[in-house]
Amino acid sequence: MRTHVVTKEIPREVPALAPEQLAEVSEILRLMGEPSRLRILLACLEKPGAVGELAARVGIPRSLVSHHLRLLRASRLLQAEKSGKQVIYSPLDDRVRCIVVDVASHVLEMPEDREAADE
Protein backbone atom coordinates (compact mmCIF):
# COMPACT_ATOMS: atom_id res chain seq x y z
CA MET A 1 0.00 0.00 0.00
CA ARG A 2 1.32 3.41 -0.95
CA THR A 3 1.21 6.29 1.51
CA HIS A 4 -0.01 9.61 0.16
CA VAL A 5 1.59 12.77 1.50
CA VAL A 6 -0.69 15.80 1.47
CA THR A 7 1.26 18.97 0.73
CA LYS A 8 -1.72 21.28 0.54
CA GLU A 9 -5.08 21.51 2.19
CA ILE A 10 -7.72 19.51 0.35
CA PRO A 11 -11.01 21.40 0.04
CA ARG A 12 -13.83 19.69 1.92
CA GLU A 13 -16.46 20.52 -0.67
CA VAL A 14 -16.66 21.68 -4.25
CA PRO A 15 -17.81 25.30 -4.43
CA ALA A 16 -21.31 25.89 -5.76
CA LEU A 17 -21.13 27.04 -9.37
CA ALA A 18 -23.65 29.14 -11.25
CA PRO A 19 -24.50 27.79 -14.72
CA GLU A 20 -22.14 30.25 -16.47
CA GLN A 21 -19.31 29.30 -14.08
CA LEU A 22 -19.96 25.62 -14.71
CA ALA A 23 -19.71 26.32 -18.45
CA GLU A 24 -16.40 28.14 -17.90
CA VAL A 25 -14.93 25.26 -15.87
CA SER A 26 -16.06 22.84 -18.55
CA GLU A 27 -14.45 24.97 -21.27
CA ILE A 28 -11.14 25.16 -19.38
CA LEU A 29 -11.08 21.38 -18.95
CA ARG A 30 -11.94 20.94 -22.64
CA LEU A 31 -9.12 23.26 -23.66
CA MET A 32 -6.63 21.41 -21.47
CA GLY A 33 -7.88 18.09 -22.86
CA GLU A 34 -6.53 18.71 -26.35
CA PRO A 35 -3.07 17.05 -26.53
CA SER A 36 -1.30 19.82 -28.47
CA ARG A 37 -2.59 22.52 -26.13
CA LEU A 38 -1.61 20.45 -23.11
CA ARG A 39 1.91 20.02 -24.51
CA ILE A 40 2.16 23.79 -25.01
CA LEU A 41 0.84 24.43 -21.50
CA LEU A 42 3.36 21.94 -20.06
CA ALA A 43 6.16 23.64 -21.99
CA CYS A 44 5.13 27.02 -20.53
CA LEU A 45 5.05 25.51 -17.04
CA GLU A 46 8.57 24.17 -17.58
CA LYS A 47 9.92 27.44 -18.95
CA PRO A 48 8.04 30.48 -20.30
CA GLY A 49 8.76 31.28 -23.93
CA ALA A 50 7.88 33.08 -27.12
CA VAL A 51 5.77 31.49 -29.88
CA GLY A 52 8.73 30.39 -32.01
CA GLU A 53 10.62 28.95 -29.06
CA LEU A 54 7.57 27.05 -27.81
CA ALA A 55 6.87 25.73 -31.32
CA ALA A 56 10.42 24.36 -31.52
CA ARG A 57 10.21 22.80 -28.05
CA VAL A 58 6.91 20.99 -28.66
CA GLY A 59 7.43 20.22 -32.37
CA ILE A 60 4.22 21.91 -33.55
CA PRO A 61 4.05 24.48 -36.38
CA ARG A 62 4.37 28.07 -35.21
CA SER A 63 0.97 29.12 -36.60
CA LEU A 64 -0.78 26.31 -34.73
CA VAL A 65 1.09 27.13 -31.49
CA SER A 66 0.03 30.76 -31.90
CA HIS A 67 -3.61 29.66 -32.28
CA HIS A 68 -3.46 27.44 -29.19
CA LEU A 69 -1.73 30.17 -27.16
CA ARG A 70 -4.60 32.57 -27.98
CA LEU A 71 -7.10 30.03 -26.64
CA LEU A 72 -5.06 29.28 -23.50
CA ARG A 73 -4.65 32.98 -22.84
CA ALA A 74 -8.37 33.69 -23.37
CA SER A 75 -9.19 30.97 -20.81
CA ARG A 76 -6.83 32.63 -18.30
CA LEU A 77 -4.45 29.67 -18.14
CA LEU A 78 -1.57 31.65 -19.66
CA GLN A 79 -0.52 35.27 -19.65
CA ALA A 80 1.47 37.17 -22.26
CA GLU A 81 4.13 39.72 -21.45
CA LYS A 82 6.07 41.82 -23.95
CA SER A 83 9.83 41.51 -23.78
CA GLY A 84 11.34 43.74 -26.43
CA LYS A 85 9.84 42.64 -29.74
CA GLN A 86 8.76 39.24 -28.41
CA VAL A 87 5.74 38.17 -26.40
CA ILE A 88 6.59 35.68 -23.65
CA TYR A 89 3.91 33.24 -22.53
CA SER A 90 3.81 31.91 -18.98
CA PRO A 91 1.23 30.43 -16.58
CA LEU A 92 -1.16 33.00 -15.19
CA ASP A 93 -0.54 31.84 -11.61
CA ASP A 94 0.39 28.84 -9.45
CA ARG A 95 -3.14 27.44 -9.64
CA VAL A 96 -2.52 26.44 -13.26
CA ARG A 97 0.46 24.35 -12.16
CA CYS A 98 -1.65 22.81 -9.36
CA ILE A 99 -4.37 21.77 -11.82
CA VAL A 100 -1.90 20.07 -14.16
CA VAL A 101 0.10 18.44 -11.34
CA ASP A 102 -3.05 17.12 -9.66
CA VAL A 103 -4.41 15.59 -12.86
CA ALA A 104 -1.01 14.16 -13.84
CA SER A 105 -0.59 12.69 -10.36
CA HIS A 106 -4.01 11.09 -10.64
CA VAL A 107 -3.04 9.48 -13.95
CA LEU A 108 0.36 8.34 -12.64
CA GLU A 109 -1.04 6.45 -9.64
CA MET A 110 0.29 2.94 -9.39
CA PRO A 111 -2.01 0.39 -11.10
CA GLU A 112 -2.10 -1.73 -7.92
CA ASP A 113 -3.49 1.29 -6.06
CA ARG A 114 -6.36 1.46 -8.53
CA GLU A 115 -7.07 -2.27 -8.22
CA ALA A 116 -7.01 -2.08 -4.41
CA ALA A 117 -9.46 0.82 -4.49
CA ASP A 118 -11.88 -1.23 -6.62
CA GLU A 119 -12.01 -4.10 -4.10
N, C-alpha and C positions, 0 to 999 in steps of 0.2 A: 504494500500500500504506500502510495506517495503522499508526503506531507505537503500541504499548500501553505505558503507563507504569504500573509496579507500585508502588503506594503502601503495600502491606502484604505481609507474607510469605505466599506461597501454600503451603498444607500439601502435603507430598509425597504423603501417602496419606490416604485416608478412614479415620477410626477404626473399629475393629471394633465393631459394635453387637449387643447381645443382642436377642433377638426383641421384648421389651417396649420397648426403646429404639428399635428400628426402627419399631414401631407408633406411638410417640410422635412421631418425626420425620415419619412419614407423616401423622399427624393435624395437626401444625403446618402442613405444606405444604398440606393440604386446607383448613384454616381460612383461610390466607392466599390461597387460590385463589378464594375467593368474592368477586366484585367489590365488593359493599357493605362487607364487612369490610375489604378491602384499602383502599378509600377512607377508611374510618374510621382505619385504622392509619396511612395516609399523613398524614391530618390531624393525628393525635397526634404524628407525627414532625416535622411542620412547627411545631406549637405545641400543647402540652398544653392540655386543656380539660375542662369539665364536660359532662355528657350533652346538655343543651339547646344549649350553644354548638356542640358537635360536630355535632349534628343540623342546626343552621342552616347550618354551614359545608359539610356534604356533601349537604344537601338530602334527607335521609332522615328519616322520622318518628321522633320521640323514643323511642317504645316499641321500635322496631326497633333503633335505635342502642344502647339500653340492653341489649337481648338480645345483640347482637354484642359489645358491650364485655365482658359477662360471659364469653363464650366466649374472647375474646382474653386476658382476664385469667387465666382458668383454664388457658390454654395457656402462660402465663408470657411472653407477648409484651408485655403492658401491665401497669402497676401502677396502683393507685388510692391517692390520698392525700387525706385530709380537709383542707379549707381552709374553716374556718367551717362553714356549713351545706352547702357543696357538696363533691362528690367530684371531684377532678381526675385525669384519666387521662393517663398519659405512658408512653413506652417503658420497659420494664424495665431495659434497659441498651443500650450501644452496639452490641452484637451484633445486635440487632433491626434497627437502621439498616443495618448491614453486609449483612444478608440481603437486605433490600429493595433497597438500592443495587446489589448484585451482580446480582440477577435483572433489575432494570430496565436496567442497563448491558448485560446479555446481550441483552435484547430490542431495545435501541436501537442495536446494532451496525449499521454501514453495510451495506446489501444487497450491495454489491460485495465486502465482506469475506466474506460468507457464500458467495457464488458462487466466490470464489477458493479458499476452504477446501475446496469440493466437488471442485475439479479435481485 
